[in-house]
Amino acid sequence: MSEVIGTPFPTIGIMGGGQLGRMMALAAIRMGMAIKFLVPKQTGGTMGLGTTHVGDWTDPAVLNEFIDGCDVVTVESEWAPIEAVENLGTSIPCYPRSSTLSLIRDKGVQKTTLKEAGLPVPPFACCSSYTEALEYAQGSGFPVVVKRYKGSYDGYGNATAHSVEELKSAWSQLADDNGVLVEAWVPFTRELSVLVARTPEGDHVTYPVAYTEQKDHRCHAVEVPTVIAKATEQKAVEIGLGAVEAVDGIGLTAVELFELEDGSILVNELAPRPHNTGHYSIEACFTSQFENHIRGILNWPLGSPQLRVPCAVMVNILGHRSQQVESDSVRESLKTDDVSVHIYGKEETRPKRKMGHVTATGDTLTDVRQKAELAASTIIL
């Protein structure tokens, strides 16, 4: 008999208050749970959802107030210092564990961990000096992808260098005291995503393989199901699950993948929490990624990740300007049938900031994609 954490209606502590924490909370509240957020500063995303504590999330006094009454603590970002909660010495479970986050936060450590686990990854080098980076780039051939070790996400902290001059510029912008991660450019045919929900005991479910479309190193759209060979799909699921097990992911872990022309699969990056490529699951799956994240960290039975509609497409809504958020264009988007609009409650918009998303469902990917793009294009934030 497995151990169940807490009471029938536990309190979930979430470190972070962006859109992922918001959607985790919405899923948990629907199941009767209480929510406590801890954020270093208020940005608007948690308003109206549970209790929000604003303060230094490394301060033991702030942390003790935050975790009081919590049955489990989780994070909405790998940068949230869950180790500070673990160091308090309480019996409150923290998932994902800091040991997992330590393998993912640093892109060099992450790639090395995956490679040592026998998982296929693009050729790479951890370069501590510009000379090393140049030697690797010249040896592998341009272009190369340069990544800051820590703090890179949504296109921030990454650069593609096509020449020595661009490599030099990328180094000056991205290198820290330990240098940068340099990856060989992979001639992939498409980018895929596999989401795995997993309990502390290792029970798991895997979401349908999703096709992800990137623009400027940011996710623009996600389509499910992906039209790929069955053998490639199975390989993607196996590699995705292997990657999650390699870092002992608990709750929801996302695995970003490259599919090559011959059908082989490489691991690009991991995210130890719900992910942009799984937002479609709110409308399209029997159990959303957010609900299964909550179930997973509580060691509760995981729900079915399977599609309950023929297909779905999600399109991100990015900020276009720097000012307060207005709602006029959101009303216009609701004229499109079979589309769900999610706005994240952020008080201020700025160019390229993720402000929301739309998901369309239907019978054919072509029709659904058109609806999702139309609805998203009308929203100007």
VEXMAR-824383 format. One record per residue (C-alpha): residue number from 0; chain; x, z, y. Coordinates in steps of 0.2 Angstrom, whole numbers, plus 5000, padded with zeros to 4 digits. Example, Ala and Ser with C-alpha at 12.3 -4.5 7.8 and 13.67 -1.06 7.14 Angstrom:
REM residues 2
nr->0&kette->A&xx->5062&zz->5039&yy->4978
nr->1&kette->A&xx->5068&zz->5036&yy->4995
This chain:
REM residues 381
nr->0&kette->A&xx->5000&zz->5000&yy->5000
nr->1&kette->A&xx->5007&zz->4995&yy->5017
nr->2&kette->A&xx->5008&zz->5007&yy->5031
nr->3&kette->A&xx->4996&zz->5003&yy->5046
nr->4&kette->A&xx->5003&zz->5009&yy->5063
nr->5&kette->A&xx->4992&zz->5019&yy->5074
nr->6&kette->A&xx->4973&zz->5022&yy->5076
nr->7&kette->A&xx->4960&zz->5008&yy->5073
nr->8&kette->A&xx->4961&zz->5004&yy->5091
nr->9&kette->A&xx->4979&zz->5006&yy->5096
nr->10&kette->A&xx->4987&zz->5005&yy->5113
nr->11&kette->A&xx->4999&zz->4991&yy->5115
nr->12&kette->A&xx->5014&zz->4993&yy->5127
nr->13&kette->A&xx->5020&zz->4976&yy->5135
nr->14&kette->A&xx->5036&zz->4975&yy->5144
nr->15&kette->A&xx->5034&zz->4961&yy->5157
nr->16&kette->A&xx->5019&zz->4954&yy->5167
nr->17&kette->A&xx->5019&zz->4935&yy->5166
nr->18&kette->A&xx->5008&zz->4923&yy->5158
nr->19&kette->A&xx->5013&zz->4928&yy->5140
nr->20&kette->A&xx->5010&zz->4946&yy->5143
nr->21&kette->A&xx->4993&zz->4942&yy->5151
nr->22&kette->A&xx->4988&zz->4931&yy->5136
nr->23&kette->A&xx->4994&zz->4944&yy->5124
nr->24&kette->A&xx->4983&zz->4957&yy->5133
nr->25&kette->A&xx->4968&zz->4946&yy->5133
nr->26&kette->A&xx->4969&zz->4944&yy->5114
nr->27&kette->A&xx->4972&zz->4963&yy->5111
nr->28&kette->A&xx->4958&zz->4968&yy->5122
nr->29&kette->A&xx->4946&zz->4956&yy->5113
nr->30&kette->A&xx->4950&zz->4966&yy->5097
nr->31&kette->A&xx->4946&zz->4983&yy->5106
nr->32&kette->A&xx->4964&zz->4988&yy->5110
nr->33&kette->A&xx->4971&zz->4996&yy->5126
nr->34&kette->A&xx->4985&zz->4989&yy->5136
nr->35&kette->A&xx->4999&zz->4996&yy->5146
nr->36&kette->A&xx->5011&zz->4985&yy->5156
nr->37&kette->A&xx->5028&zz->4989&yy->5163
nr->38&kette->A&xx->5035&zz->4977&yy->5176
nr->39&kette->A&xx->5050&zz->4978&yy->5188
nr->40&kette->A&xx->5038&zz->4971&yy->5201
nr->41&kette->A&xx->5020&zz->4966&yy->5202
nr->42&kette->A&xx->5017&zz->4947&yy->5202
nr->43&kette->A&xx->4998&zz->4946&yy->5199
nr->44&kette->A&xx->4997&zz->4941&yy->5181
nr->45&kette->A&xx->4992&zz->4958&yy->5175
nr->46&kette->A&xx->4979&zz->4962&yy->5188
nr->47&kette->A&xx->4963&zz->4968&yy->5179
nr->48&kette->A&xx->4970&zz->4970&yy->5162
nr->49&kette->A&xx->4974&zz->4988&yy->5157
nr->50&kette->A&xx->4986&zz->4999&yy->5166
nr->51&kette->A&xx->5002&zz->4992&yy->5175
nr->52&kette->A&xx->5017&zz->5003&yy->5178
nr->53&kette->A&xx->5029&zz->4996&yy->5191
nr->54&kette->A&xx->5047&zz->5003&yy->5191
nr->55&kette->A&xx->5064&zz->5002&yy->5185
nr->56&kette->A&xx->5062&zz->4998&yy->5166
nr->57&kette->A&xx->5079&zz->5005&yy->5162
nr->58&kette->A&xx->5075&zz->5022&yy->5170
nr->59&kette->A&xx->5071&zz->5035&yy->5156
nr->60&kette->A&xx->5058&zz->5044&yy->5167
nr->61&kette->A&xx->5049&zz->5027&yy->5170
nr->62&kette->A&xx->5050&zz->5022&yy->5152
nr->63&kette->A&xx->5043&zz->5039&yy->5146
nr->64&kette->A&xx->5028&zz->5038&yy->5157
nr->65&kette->A&xx->5025&zz->5020&yy->5151
nr->66&kette->A&xx->5026&zz->5023&yy->5132
nr->67&kette->A&xx->5015&zz->5039&yy->5133
nr->68&kette->A&xx->5001&zz->5035&yy->5122
nr->69&kette->A&xx->5007&zz->5018&yy->5116
nr->70&kette->A&xx->5007&zz->5014&yy->5097
nr->71&kette->A&xx->5019&zz->5000&yy->5098
nr->72&kette->A&xx->5029&zz->4992&yy->5112
nr->73&kette->A&xx->5033&zz->4973&yy->5113
nr->74&kette->A&xx->5040&zz->4961&yy->5126
nr->75&kette->A&xx->5034&zz->4945&yy->5134
nr->76&kette->A&xx->5052&zz->4939&yy->5137
nr->77&kette->A&xx->5069&zz->4941&yy->5128
nr->78&kette->A&xx->5076&zz->4948&yy->5144
nr->79&kette->A&xx->5065&zz->4963&yy->5144
nr->80&kette->A&xx->5076&zz->4978&yy->5139
nr->81&kette->A&xx->5067&zz->4985&yy->5124
nr->82&kette->A&xx->5083&zz->4993&yy->5119
nr->83&kette->A&xx->5080&zz->5006&yy->5133
nr->84&kette->A&xx->5064&zz->5011&yy->5124
nr->85&kette->A&xx->5073&zz->5012&yy->5107
nr->86&kette->A&xx->5087&zz->5023&yy->5115
nr->87&kette->A&xx->5074&zz->5036&yy->5120
nr->88&kette->A&xx->5073&zz->5041&yy->5102
nr->89&kette->A&xx->5055&zz->5041&yy->5100
nr->90&kette->A&xx->5045&zz->5036&yy->5084
nr->91&kette->A&xx->5036&zz->5022&yy->5093
nr->92&kette->A&xx->5040&zz->5005&yy->5085
nr->93&kette->A&xx->5047&zz->4992&yy->5096
nr->94&kette->A&xx->5045&zz->4973&yy->5091
nr->95&kette->A&xx->5054&zz->4962&yy->5092
nr->96&kette->A&xx->5069&zz->4974&yy->5089
nr->97&kette->A&xx->5084&zz->4974&yy->5101
nr->98&kette->A&xx->5094&zz->4969&yy->5086
nr->99&kette->A&xx->5084&zz->4953&yy->5086
nr->100&kette->A&xx->5085&zz->4950&yy->5105
nr->101&kette->A&xx->5104&zz->4952&yy->5105
nr->102&kette->A&xx->5105&zz->4937&yy->5093
nr->103&kette->A&xx->5094&zz->4926&yy->5104
nr->104&kette->A&xx->5098&zz->4931&yy->5122
nr->105&kette->A&xx->5115&zz->4924&yy->5122
nr->106&kette->A&xx->5114&zz->4905&yy->5118
nr->107&kette->A&xx->5131&zz->4905&yy->5110
nr->108&kette->A&xx->5128&zz->4920&yy->5099
nr->109&kette->A&xx->5111&zz->4912&yy->5094
nr->110&kette->A&xx->5119&zz->4895&yy->5089
nr->111&kette->A&xx->5133&zz->4904&yy->5080
nr->112&kette->A&xx->5120&zz->4915&yy->5070
nr->113&kette->A&xx->5110&zz->4900&yy->5065
nr->114&kette->A&xx->5125&zz->4890&yy->5059
nr->115&kette->A&xx->5132&zz->4905&yy->5049
nr->116&kette->A&xx->5115&zz->4907&yy->5041
nr->117&kette->A&xx->5117&zz->4889&yy->5035
nr->118&kette->A&xx->5104&zz->4881&yy->5046
nr->119&kette->A&xx->5106&zz->4864&yy->5054
nr->120&kette->A&xx->5111&zz->4864&yy->5072
nr->121&kette->A&xx->5118&zz->4851&yy->5084
nr->122&kette->A&xx->5137&zz->4851&yy->5085
nr->123&kette->A&xx->5142&zz->4864&yy->5099
nr->124&kette->A&xx->5157&zz->4874&yy->5106
nr->125&kette->A&xx->5158&zz->4890&yy->5115
nr->126&kette->A&xx->5170&zz->4886&yy->5129
nr->127&kette->A&xx->5178&zz->4900&yy->5138
nr->128&kette->A&xx->5187&zz->4888&yy->5151
nr->129&kette->A&xx->5183&zz->4872&yy->5159
nr->130&kette->A&xx->5198&zz->4864&yy->5150
nr->131&kette->A&xx->5190&zz->4869&yy->5133
nr->132&kette->A&xx->5173&zz->4861&yy->5139
nr->133&kette->A&xx->5182&zz->4845&yy->5145
nr->134&kette->A&xx->5191&zz->4844&yy->5128
nr->135&kette->A&xx->5176&zz->4846&yy->5118
nr->136&kette->A&xx->5165&zz->4834&yy->5129
nr->137&kette->A&xx->5179&zz->4821&yy->5128
nr->138&kette->A&xx->5181&zz->4823&yy->5109
nr->139&kette->A&xx->5162&zz->4823&yy->5105
nr->140&kette->A&xx->5158&zz->4809&yy->5118
nr->141&kette->A&xx->5147&zz->4810&yy->5134
nr->142&kette->A&xx->5134&zz->4815&yy->5137
nr->143&kette->A&xx->5134&zz->4833&yy->5133
nr->144&kette->A&xx->5122&zz->4847&yy->5136
nr->145&kette->A&xx->5129&zz->4862&yy->5146
nr->146&kette->A&xx->5120&zz->4879&yy->5144
nr->147&kette->A&xx->5122&zz->4895&yy->5153
nr->148&kette->A&xx->5124&zz->4909&yy->5139
nr->149&kette->A&xx->5111&zz->4920&yy->5147
nr->150&kette->A&xx->5096&zz->4918&yy->5158
nr->151&kette->A&xx->5092&zz->4900&yy->5155
nr->152&kette->A&xx->5074&zz->4895&yy->5152
nr->153&kette->A&xx->5062&zz->4881&yy->5157
nr->154&kette->A&xx->5075&zz->4870&yy->5163
nr->155&kette->A&xx->5084&zz->4883&yy->5173
nr->156&kette->A&xx->5102&zz->4886&yy->5167
nr->157&kette->A&xx->5104&zz->4869&yy->5158
nr->158&kette->A&xx->5112&zz->4853&yy->5163
nr->159&kette->A&xx->5116&zz->4836&yy->5155
nr->160&kette->A&xx->5133&zz->4829&yy->5159
nr->161&kette->A&xx->5136&zz->4811&yy->5158
nr->162&kette->A&xx->5153&zz->4811&yy->5165
nr->163&kette->A&xx->5168&zz->4821&yy->5169
nr->164&kette->A&xx->5162&zz->4824&yy->5187
nr->165&kette->A&xx->5145&zz->4830&yy->5181
nr->166&kette->A&xx->5153&zz->4841&yy->5168
nr->167&kette->A&xx->5163&zz->4849&yy->5182
nr->168&kette->A&xx->5148&zz->4851&yy->5193
nr->169&kette->A&xx->5138&zz->4859&yy->5178
nr->170&kette->A&xx->5153&zz->4871&yy->5174
nr->171&kette->A&xx->5153&zz->4877&yy->5192
nr->172&kette->A&xx->5135&zz->4880&yy->5192
nr->173&kette->A&xx->5132&zz->4888&yy->5175
nr->174&kette->A&xx->5148&zz->4896&yy->5169
nr->175&kette->A&xx->5149&zz->4915&yy->5168
nr->176&kette->A&xx->5164&zz->4926&yy->5164
nr->177&kette->A&xx->5163&zz->4920&yy->5146
nr->178&kette->A&xx->5161&zz->4901&yy->5150
nr->179&kette->A&xx->5147&zz->4890&yy->5144
nr->180&kette->A&xx->5139&zz->4883&yy->5128
nr->181&kette->A&xx->5142&zz->4864&yy->5127
nr->182&kette->A&xx->5132&zz->4854&yy->5114
nr->183&kette->A&xx->5134&zz->4837&yy->5109
nr->184&kette->A&xx->5120&zz->4826&yy->5114
nr->185&kette->A&xx->5108&zz->4823&yy->5099
nr->186&kette->A&xx->5100&zz->4806&yy->5098
nr->187&kette->A&xx->5083&zz->4813&yy->5093
nr->188&kette->A&xx->5067&zz->4804&yy->5091
nr->189&kette->A&xx->5056&zz->4818&yy->5096
nr->190&kette->A&xx->5056&zz->4837&yy->5099
nr->191&kette->A&xx->5045&zz->4848&yy->5088
nr->192&kette->A&xx->5040&zz->4866&yy->5088
nr->193&kette->A&xx->5036&zz->4878&yy->5073
nr->194&kette->A&xx->5028&zz->4895&yy->5077
nr->195&kette->A&xx->5030&zz->4909&yy->5064
nr->196&kette->A&xx->5020&zz->4925&yy->5065
nr->197&kette->A&xx->5028&zz->4939&yy->5054
nr->198&kette->A&xx->5026&zz->4957&yy->5050
nr->199&kette->A&xx->5039&zz->4970&yy->5048
nr->200&kette->A&xx->5036&zz->4969&yy->5029
nr->201&kette->A&xx->5040&zz->4950&yy->5030
nr->202&kette->A&xx->5022&zz->4944&yy->5028
nr->203&kette->A&xx->5021&zz->4928&yy->5038
nr->204&kette->A&xx->5010&zz->4913&yy->5043
nr->205&kette->A&xx->5016&zz->4896&yy->5050
nr->206&kette->A&xx->5007&zz->4886&yy->5063
nr->207&kette->A&xx->5005&zz->4867&yy->5062
nr->208&kette->A&xx->5021&zz->4858&yy->5067
nr->209&kette->A&xx->5018&zz->4853&yy->5085
nr->210&kette->A&xx->5025&zz->4838&yy->5095
nr->211&kette->A&xx->5032&zz->4843&yy->5112
nr->212&kette->A&xx->5036&zz->4832&yy->5127
nr->213&kette->A&xx->5049&zz->4837&yy->5139
nr->214&kette->A&xx->5051&zz->4832&yy->5157
nr->215&kette->A&xx->5066&zz->4839&yy->5167
nr->216&kette->A&xx->5070&zz->4851&yy->5153
nr->217&kette->A&xx->5053&zz->4858&yy->5154
nr->218&kette->A&xx->5038&zz->4857&yy->5142
nr->219&kette->A&xx->5026&zz->4845&yy->5149
nr->220&kette->A&xx->5014&zz->4842&yy->5135
nr->221&kette->A&xx->5011&zz->4848&yy->5117
nr->222&kette->A&xx->5001&zz->4838&yy->5104
nr->223&kette->A&xx->4994&zz->4844&yy->5087
nr->224&kette->A&xx->4994&zz->4839&yy->5073
nr->225&kette->A&xx->5011&zz->4829&yy->5074
nr->226&kette->A&xx->5010&zz->4812&yy->5066
nr->227&kette->A&xx->5026&zz->4813&yy->5055
nr->228&kette->A&xx->5030&zz->4811&yy->5037
nr->229&kette->A&xx->5025&zz->4824&yy->5025
nr->230&kette->A&xx->5042&zz->4828&yy->5019
nr->231&kette->A&xx->5049&zz->4829&yy->5037
nr->232&kette->A&xx->5034&zz->4841&yy->5041
nr->233&kette->A&xx->5038&zz->4852&yy->5026
nr->234&kette->A&xx->5057&zz->4852&yy->5031
nr->235&kette->A&xx->5053&zz->4858&yy->5048
nr->236&kette->A&xx->5042&zz->4872&yy->5042
nr->237&kette->A&xx->5056&zz->4878&yy->5030
nr->238&kette->A&xx->5069&zz->4877&yy->5043
nr->239&kette->A&xx->5058&zz->4886&yy->5056
nr->240&kette->A&xx->5055&zz->4900&yy->5044
nr->241&kette->A&xx->5073&zz->4901&yy->5039
nr->242&kette->A&xx->5078&zz->4903&yy->5057
nr->243&kette->A&xx->5065&zz->4917&yy->5060
nr->244&kette->A&xx->5071&zz->4926&yy->5045
nr->245&kette->A&xx->5089&zz->4924&yy->5051
nr->246&kette->A&xx->5086&zz->4934&yy->5066
nr->247&kette->A&xx->5073&zz->4946&yy->5058
nr->248&kette->A&xx->5059&zz->4940&yy->5070
nr->249&kette->A&xx->5044&zz->4951&yy->5071
nr->250&kette->A&xx->5028&zz->4946&yy->5079
nr->251&kette->A&xx->5028&zz->4928&yy->5085
nr->252&kette->A&xx->5044&zz->4918&yy->5085
nr->253&kette->A&xx->5045&zz->4900&yy->5091
nr->254&kette->A&xx->5058&zz->4888&yy->5084
nr->255&kette->A&xx->5061&zz->4872&yy->5094
nr->256&kette->A&xx->5067&zz->4858&yy->5084
nr->257&kette->A&xx->5075&zz->4840&yy->5085
nr->258&kette->A&xx->5069&zz->4827&yy->5073
nr->259&kette->A&xx->5082&zz->4813&yy->5070
nr->260&kette->A&xx->5078&zz->4795&yy->5066
nr->261&kette->A&xx->5082&zz->4798&yy->5048
nr->262&kette->A&xx->5069&zz->4812&yy->5047
nr->263&kette->A&xx->5082&zz->4826&yy->5047
nr->264&kette->A&xx->5079&zz->4842&yy->5057
nr->265&kette->A&xx->5090&zz->4852&yy->5068
nr->266&kette->A&xx->5086&zz->4868&yy->5077
nr->267&kette->A&xx->5087&zz->4868&yy->5096
nr->268&kette->A&xx->5083&zz->4885&yy->5102
nr->269&kette->A&xx->5073&zz->4901&yy->5097
nr->270&kette->A&xx->5061&zz->4912&yy->5107
nr->271&kette->A&xx->5056&zz->4929&yy->5100
nr->272&kette->A&xx->5039&zz->4930&yy->5107
nr->273&kette->A&xx->5023&zz->4919&yy->5110
nr->274&kette->A&xx->5028&zz->4902&yy->5117
nr->275&kette->A&xx->5023&zz->4888&yy->5128
nr->276&kette->A&xx->5021&zz->4876&yy->5114
nr->277&kette->A&xx->5008&zz->4887&yy->5105
nr->278&kette->A&xx->4996&zz->4889&yy->5120
nr->279&kette->A&xx->4985&zz->4876&yy->5112
nr->280&kette->A&xx->4981&zz->4889&yy->5098
nr->281&kette->A&xx->4969&zz->4899&yy->5109
nr->282&kette->A&xx->4956&zz->4885&yy->5108
nr->283&kette->A&xx->4962&zz->4875&yy->5093
nr->284&kette->A&xx->4967&zz->4887&yy->5079
nr->285&kette->A&xx->4957&zz->4900&yy->5069
nr->286&kette->A&xx->4969&zz->4914&yy->5076
nr->287&kette->A&xx->4979&zz->4911&yy->5092
nr->288&kette->A&xx->4998&zz->4914&yy->5093
nr->289&kette->A&xx->4994&zz->4929&yy->5104
nr->290&kette->A&xx->4982&zz->4937&yy->5092
nr->291&kette->A&xx->4994&zz->4935&yy->5078
nr->292&kette->A&xx->5008&zz->4942&yy->5088
nr->293&kette->A&xx->4998&zz->4958&yy->5091
nr->294&kette->A&xx->4993&zz->4958&yy->5073
nr->295&kette->A&xx->5011&zz->4956&yy->5067
nr->296&kette->A&xx->5019&zz->4970&yy->5078
nr->297&kette->A&xx->5005&zz->4982&yy->5072
nr->298&kette->A&xx->5008&zz->4977&yy->5053
nr->299&kette->A&xx->4990&zz->4971&yy->5052
nr->300&kette->A&xx->4984&zz->4957&yy->5042
nr->301&kette->A&xx->4989&zz->4940&yy->5049
nr->302&kette->A&xx->4975&zz->4928&yy->5053
nr->303&kette->A&xx->4974&zz->4909&yy->5049
nr->304&kette->A&xx->4985&zz->4898&yy->5060
nr->305&kette->A&xx->4976&zz->4882&yy->5054
nr->306&kette->A&xx->4968&zz->4870&yy->5066
nr->307&kette->A&xx->4949&zz->4872&yy->5067
nr->308&kette->A&xx->4947&zz->4856&yy->5077
nr->309&kette->A&xx->4954&zz->4838&yy->5072
nr->310&kette->A&xx->4967&zz->4838&yy->5086
nr->311&kette->A&xx->4972&zz->4847&yy->5102
nr->312&kette->A&xx->4983&zz->4843&yy->5117
nr->313&kette->A&xx->4990&zz->4855&yy->5130
nr->314&kette->A&xx->4997&zz->4850&yy->5147
nr->315&kette->A&xx->5006&zz->4862&yy->5158
nr->316&kette->A&xx->5001&zz->4865&yy->5177
nr->317&kette->A&xx->5017&zz->4867&yy->5188
nr->318&kette->A&xx->5018&zz->4872&yy->5206
nr->319&kette->A&xx->5019&zz->4859&yy->5219
nr->320&kette->A&xx->5022&zz->4869&yy->5234
nr->321&kette->A&xx->5027&zz->4886&yy->5241
nr->322&kette->A&xx->5012&zz->4896&yy->5247
nr->323&kette->A&xx->4998&zz->4907&yy->5241
nr->324&kette->A&xx->4988&zz->4900&yy->5227
nr->325&kette->A&xx->4971&zz->4891&yy->5231
nr->326&kette->A&xx->4957&zz->4888&yy->5219
nr->327&kette->A&xx->4949&zz->4872&yy->5226
nr->328&kette->A&xx->4957&zz->4860&yy->5214
nr->329&kette->A&xx->4953&zz->4870&yy->5199
nr->330&kette->A&xx->4934&zz->4868&yy->5201
nr->331&kette->A&xx->4937&zz->4849&yy->5201
nr->332&kette->A&xx->4947&zz->4850&yy->5185
nr->333&kette->A&xx->4931&zz->4858&yy->5176
nr->334&kette->A&xx->4922&zz->4841&yy->5178
nr->335&kette->A&xx->4932&zz->4835&yy->5163
nr->336&kette->A&xx->4923&zz->4838&yy->5146
nr->337&kette->A&xx->4931&zz->4847&yy->5131
nr->338&kette->A&xx->4944&zz->4855&yy->5142
nr->339&kette->A&xx->4949&zz->4873&yy->5144
nr->340&kette->A&xx->4958&zz->4878&yy->5160
nr->341&kette->A&xx->4970&zz->4893&yy->5160
nr->342&kette->A&xx->4977&zz->4899&yy->5177
nr->343&kette->A&xx->4989&zz->4913&yy->5176
nr->344&kette->A&xx->4985&zz->4924&yy->5191
nr->345&kette->A&xx->5001&zz->4922&yy->5200
nr->346&kette->A&xx->5000&zz->4926&yy->5218
nr->347&kette->A&xx->5012&zz->4914&yy->5224
nr->348&kette->A&xx->5016&zz->4896&yy->5219
nr->349&kette->A&xx->5032&zz->4887&yy->5221
nr->350&kette->A&xx->5038&zz->4870&yy->5215
nr->351&kette->A&xx->5040&zz->4868&yy->5196
nr->352&kette->A&xx->5034&zz->4886&yy->5193
nr->353&kette->A&xx->5022&zz->4887&yy->5178
nr->354&kette->A&xx->5005&zz->4891&yy->5185
nr->355&kette->A&xx->4993&zz->4888&yy->5171
nr->356&kette->A&xx->4989&zz->4875&yy->5158
nr->357&kette->A&xx->4974&zz->4865&yy->5151
nr->358&kette->A&xx->4970&zz->4862&yy->5133
nr->359&kette->A&xx->4959&zz->4848&yy->5127
nr->360&kette->A&xx->4952&zz->4846&yy->5110
nr->361&kette->A&xx->4943&zz->4832&yy->5101
nr->362&kette->A&xx->4944&zz->4819&yy->5087
nr->363&kette->A&xx->4958&zz->4808&yy->5092
nr->364&kette->A&xx->4975&zz->4812&yy->5100
nr->365&kette->A&xx->4974&zz->4797&yy->5112
nr->366&kette->A&xx->4957&zz->4802&yy->5119
nr->367&kette->A&xx->4961&zz->4821&yy->5120
nr->368&kette->A&xx->4978&zz->4817&yy->5128
nr->369&kette->A&xx->4969&zz->4807&yy->5142
nr->370&kette->A&xx->4957&zz->4821&yy->5145
nr->371&kette->A&xx->4971&zz->4834&yy->5146
nr->372&kette->A&xx->4981&zz->4824&yy->5158
nr->373&kette->A&xx->4966&zz->4820&yy->5169
nr->374&kette->A&xx->4961&zz->4838&yy->5170
nr->375&kette->A&xx->4979&zz->4844&yy->5174
nr->376&kette->A&xx->4982&zz->4830&yy->5187
nr->377&kette->A&xx->4968&zz->4837&yy->5197
nr->378&kette->A&xx->4975&zz->4854&yy->5199
nr->379&kette->A&xx->4986&zz->4855&yy->5214
nr->380&kette->A&xx->4994&zz->4873&yy->5215
